[in-house]
Amino acid sequence: MLEGINPLLTGELLLHLDRMGHSDAVVIADAHFPAWALGRNVLDLPGTTTPEVLAAIRTVIPLDDAPGLDLMESADGEVLDVQRELMHAAGTTPGTTRFVERFAYYDVAKPAYLMVRTGETRKYGNALLRKGVVGHASA
């Protein structure tokens, strides 16, 4: 363990986050998301929720310029509780978050550098974060 590091940030996860470059994406996926079918680098964090993992990642990764966060749009377009929690964890608002239709979201997510599959069971609990410039004044 490391002091001052969120315990959800495992050594393997930190290694992948460190290897990401500016504008590379990490998908924090719910348990329903086809992460292993789409992803090239996939980590499983069962027993966690997507907002918890996103909040932990945000302690070490700044968001890229807007939209730095993409969420999967719900079927009826309503902003769900899990999506509000994800925006809060990322430090965004509905105005600075891009909502992407479900099937288009898979296309947006596929080239992500990393997918972290959580134990989140709520529908539409997926977030794609683009890494900003580390150490930048706006971070």
C-alpha positions as CSV (number, residue, x, y, z in Angstrom):
1,M,0.0,0.0,0.0
2,L,1.0,3.6,-0.5
3,E,0.1,6.4,1.8
4,G,-2.1,9.1,0.3
5,I,-3.2,6.9,-2.6
6,N,-6.8,5.7,-2.8
7,P,-6.8,1.9,-2.1
8,L,-8.9,1.3,-5.2
9,L,-5.9,2.4,-7.2
10,T,-4.0,-0.9,-7.4
11,G,-0.4,-1.1,-8.6
12,E,-1.6,-2.5,-12.0
13,L,-4.2,0.3,-12.4
14,L,-1.7,3.0,-11.5
15,L,0.8,1.5,-14.0
16,H,-1.8,1.7,-16.8
17,L,-2.9,5.3,-15.8
18,D,0.7,6.4,-15.8
19,R,1.3,5.0,-19.3
20,M,-1.7,6.9,-20.7
21,G,-0.9,10.0,-22.7
22,H,-2.7,13.3,-23.1
23,S,-6.3,12.6,-24.5
24,D,-6.0,8.8,-24.0
25,A,-9.2,7.4,-22.6
26,V,-10.1,5.1,-19.7
27,V,-13.5,3.5,-19.6
28,I,-14.9,2.8,-16.1
29,A,-17.5,0.2,-17.0
30,D,-20.4,-1.3,-15.2
31,A,-20.7,-5.1,-14.8
32,H,-23.0,-5.3,-17.9
33,F,-20.5,-3.6,-20.3
34,P,-18.7,-5.8,-22.8
35,A,-15.3,-4.7,-21.7
36,W,-13.5,-7.9,-22.5
37,A,-15.0,-8.0,-26.0
38,L,-14.1,-4.4,-26.8
39,G,-11.0,-3.6,-24.7
40,R,-7.3,-4.2,-25.3
41,N,-6.3,-3.6,-21.7
42,V,-9.0,-4.6,-19.2
43,L,-8.8,-4.7,-15.4
44,D,-11.5,-6.1,-13.2
45,L,-12.4,-4.4,-9.9
46,P,-15.4,-6.5,-8.6
47,G,-17.1,-5.2,-5.5
48,T,-16.7,-1.6,-6.6
49,T,-19.0,0.9,-8.2
50,T,-18.3,3.1,-11.2
51,P,-18.6,6.4,-9.2
52,E,-16.1,5.1,-6.6
53,V,-13.5,4.0,-9.2
54,L,-14.0,7.2,-11.2
55,A,-13.5,9.4,-8.0
56,A,-10.3,7.4,-7.2
57,I,-8.9,7.8,-10.7
58,R,-9.7,11.5,-10.7
59,T,-7.3,11.9,-7.7
60,V,-4.4,11.2,-10.0
61,I,-5.7,12.0,-13.5
62,P,-6.9,15.5,-14.7
63,L,-9.7,15.7,-17.2
64,D,-8.9,16.7,-20.7
65,D,-10.6,19.8,-22.2
66,A,-14.4,19.5,-22.6
67,P,-15.8,17.1,-23.1
68,G,-13.4,15.2,-20.8
69,L,-16.1,12.9,-19.8
70,D,-18.6,10.8,-21.8
71,L,-21.5,9.0,-20.3
72,M,-23.7,6.4,-21.9
73,E,-27.1,8.0,-22.5
74,S,-30.1,6.3,-20.9
75,A,-32.8,4.8,-23.2
76,D,-35.2,7.7,-22.5
77,G,-32.5,10.4,-22.2
78,E,-33.2,11.0,-18.5
79,V,-30.2,11.7,-16.3
80,L,-30.1,8.8,-13.8
81,D,-28.8,8.8,-10.3
82,V,-25.7,6.8,-11.2
83,Q,-24.9,9.4,-13.9
84,R,-25.3,12.2,-11.5
85,E,-22.9,10.4,-9.2
86,L,-20.4,9.9,-12.0
87,M,-20.5,13.6,-12.9
88,H,-20.0,14.5,-9.3
89,A,-17.0,12.0,-9.1
90,A,-15.5,13.5,-12.2
91,G,-16.2,17.1,-11.2
92,T,-18.4,17.8,-14.2
93,T,-21.9,19.0,-14.9
94,P,-24.5,18.0,-17.5
95,G,-23.3,21.0,-19.5
96,T,-19.7,19.8,-19.5
97,T,-20.4,16.1,-19.9
98,R,-21.1,14.5,-23.3
99,F,-24.0,12.0,-23.3
100,V,-23.6,9.4,-26.0
101,E,-26.3,7.0,-27.4
102,R,-25.7,3.5,-26.2
103,F,-24.6,1.8,-29.4
104,A,-22.5,4.8,-30.4
105,Y,-20.9,4.7,-27.0
106,Y,-19.5,1.3,-27.8
107,D,-17.8,2.8,-30.8
108,V,-16.4,5.7,-28.8
109,A,-15.2,3.3,-26.0
110,K,-13.5,0.7,-28.2
111,P,-10.3,2.6,-28.9
112,A,-9.8,3.4,-25.2
113,Y,-6.4,2.7,-23.8
114,L,-7.9,1.0,-20.7
115,M,-11.2,-0.4,-19.5
116,V,-11.8,-1.0,-15.8
117,R,-14.8,-3.3,-15.3
118,T,-16.4,-2.7,-11.9
119,G,-19.1,-4.5,-10.0
120,E,-21.6,-1.7,-10.7
121,T,-25.0,-3.2,-11.4
122,R,-27.0,-0.1,-12.2
123,K,-27.8,0.4,-15.9
124,Y,-25.9,3.1,-17.8
125,G,-23.3,3.3,-15.1
126,N,-20.4,3.8,-17.6
127,A,-18.0,6.6,-17.9
128,L,-15.2,7.4,-20.4
129,L,-12.6,9.8,-19.1
130,R,-10.0,11.5,-21.3
131,K,-6.7,12.2,-19.6
132,G,-5.7,15.8,-19.5
133,V,-2.2,17.2,-19.2
134,V,-0.7,16.2,-15.9
135,G,0.8,19.2,-14.0
136,H,-1.0,21.7,-16.2
137,A,-2.2,24.9,-14.4
138,S,-5.9,24.0,-15.0
139,A,-5.5,20.5,-13.6
